[in-house]
């Protein structure tokens, strides 16, 4: 075999190696994409789980100890809160609004489904739809979260529906009347 023939064989072998390498890399990229998609789905599932856990924890706070449920109900009335009630309510509202901010950033990053995120808006609208909630938001709450989330929340308040707020007020009115 001459040197020219040997060079031609080496060139063919080199071309085959390049093609095999490209096929291998394409398979690896596809596997990496599949793994990334699976990881993203798992993260979204965890985000939904976290949202559910947050809501459950808030409900547990409202339903146990310290009479927070009654304090929360006073938010929609003109009844004044005692200093200890104000402190407890502040803690609960802080937990609620910080959780909403967390969910906002999860949604922005694509880790929380649009429908799940929108379903949580009624919590914000309900809390900030009361006189006490608005007062807390304007004097305390906005300082606890990012400016971006404040802007989002203000737009939500402007565009949001009052259905959940009105139904909460009706429930609060009925509960207050039944106590009398």
C-alpha positions in Angstrom: 0.0 0.0 0.0 1.4 3.3 -1.0 1.5 6.4 1.1 -1.3 8.0 -1.0 -3.6 5.0 -0.5 -2.8 5.0 3.3 -3.7 8.7 3.5 -7.0 8.1 1.7 -7.9 5.2 4.1 -7.0 7.4 7.1 -9.2 10.2 5.7 -12.2 7.8 5.4 -11.6 6.5 8.9 -11.3 10.0 10.2 -14.6 11.0 8.5 -16.3 7.9 10.0 -15.0 8.8 13.5 -16.4 12.4 13.1 -19.8 11.1 12.1 -19.9 8.6 15.0 -18.8 11.3 17.4 -21.6 13.6 16.1 -24.2 10.9 16.5 -22.9 10.1 20.1 -23.1 13.8 21.0 -26.6 14.1 19.6 -27.8 11.2 21.7 -26.1 12.7 24.8 -27.8 16.1 24.2 -31.2 14.4 23.9 -30.6 12.4 27.1 -29.5 15.6 28.9 -32.7 17.4 27.7 -34.9 14.5 28.9 -33.2 14.6 32.3 -33.6 18.3 32.5 -37.3 18.1 31.6 -37.8 15.4 34.3 -36.0 17.6 36.8 -38.1 20.6 35.9 -41.3 18.6 36.3 -40.1 17.4 39.7 -39.3 21.0 40.8 -42.8 22.1 39.6 -44.3 19.3 41.6 -42.3 20.4 44.7 -43.4 24.0 44.2 -47.0 23.0 44.1 -46.4 20.9 47.2 -44.8 23.9 48.9 -47.7 26.1 48.0 -50.1 23.5 49.4 -48.0 23.3 52.6 -48.0 27.1 53.0 -51.8 27.3 52.7 -52.2 24.4 55.2 -49.9 26.1 57.7 -51.8 29.4 57.4 -55.0 27.6 57.9 -53.6 25.7 60.9 -52.5 29.1 62.4 -56.0 30.4 61.9 -57.6 27.4 63.5 -55.4 26.7 66.5 -54.3 28.5 69.6 -54.1 32.2 70.4 -57.6 32.8 69.0 -56.1 34.0 65.7 -59.3 33.1 63.9 -61.4 35.6 65.9 -58.6 38.2 65.6 -58.6 37.7 61.8 -62.4 38.1 61.7 -62.1 41.4 63.5 -60.0 42.7 60.6 -63.2 43.1 58.6 -65.0 45.1 61.3 -64.5 48.4 63.1 -63.7 46.6 66.4 -60.4 47.7 67.8 -57.7 45.1 68.5 -55.8 44.8 71.8 -52.0 45.2 71.5 -51.5 41.4 71.8 -54.1 40.8 69.1 -52.3 43.3 66.9 -49.0 41.5 67.3 -50.6 38.1 66.5 -52.4 39.5 63.5 -49.2 41.2 62.2 -47.4 37.8 62.5 -50.1 36.0 60.6 -50.4 38.7 57.8 -46.6 38.7 57.5 -46.5 34.9 57.1 -49.3 35.1 54.5 -47.8 37.9 52.4 -44.3 36.5 52.5 -45.7 33.1 51.3 -47.5 34.9 48.4 -44.2 36.7 47.4 -42.5 33.3 47.4 -45.2 31.9 45.2 -44.9 34.9 42.9 -41.2 34.3 42.3 -41.7 30.6 41.8 -44.4 31.4 39.2 -42.0 33.9 37.5 -39.3 31.3 37.2 -41.8 28.8 35.7 -41.8 26.5 38.7 -45.4 27.1 39.6 -48.2 26.6 37.1 -50.2 29.6 36.0 -53.6 28.1 37.2 -52.2 27.3 40.6 -50.7 30.7 41.0 -53.9 32.4 39.9 -55.9 30.3 42.3 -54.0 31.8 45.2 -54.9 35.4 44.3 -58.1 35.2 46.3 -56.0 35.0 49.5 -54.3 38.3 48.7 -57.5 39.9 47.6 -59.3 38.7 50.7 -56.7 39.8 53.1 -56.1 43.2 51.5 -59.8 43.7 50.8 -60.6 44.5 54.4 -60.0 47.8 56.2 -57.5 46.2 58.6 -55.7 44.4 55.8 -55.4 47.5 53.7 -54.1 49.5 56.7 -51.6 46.8 57.5 -50.4 46.5 53.8 -50.0 50.3 53.5 -48.2 50.8 56.8 -46.3 47.6 57.4 -46.7 44.9 54.7 -45.2 46.7 51.7 -41.9 47.2 53.7 -41.6 43.4 54.2 -41.5 42.4 50.5 -39.7 43.5 47.3 -40.7 46.5 45.3 -41.5 44.3 42.4 -43.9 42.2 44.5 -45.5 45.4 45.8 -46.1 46.6 42.3 -47.6 43.2 41.3 -49.8 43.2 44.3 -51.1 46.7 43.6 -51.9 45.7 40.0 -53.7 42.6 41.4 -55.7 44.8 43.7 -56.7 47.1 40.9 -57.6 44.3 38.5 -58.8 41.7 41.0 -62.4 40.7 41.5 -64.2 41.4 44.7 -66.0 38.1 44.7 -63.8 36.4 47.3 -63.7 39.6 49.4 -67.5 40.0 49.3 -68.1 36.4 50.2 -65.6 36.7 53.1 -67.3 39.9 54.3 -70.7 38.2 54.2 -69.4 35.2 56.2 -67.9 37.6 58.7 -71.1 39.6 59.0 -73.1 36.4 59.5 -70.6 35.1 62.1 -70.7 38.5 63.9 -74.5 38.5 63.9 -74.8 35.0 65.2 -72.6 36.0 68.3 -75.1 38.7 69.2 
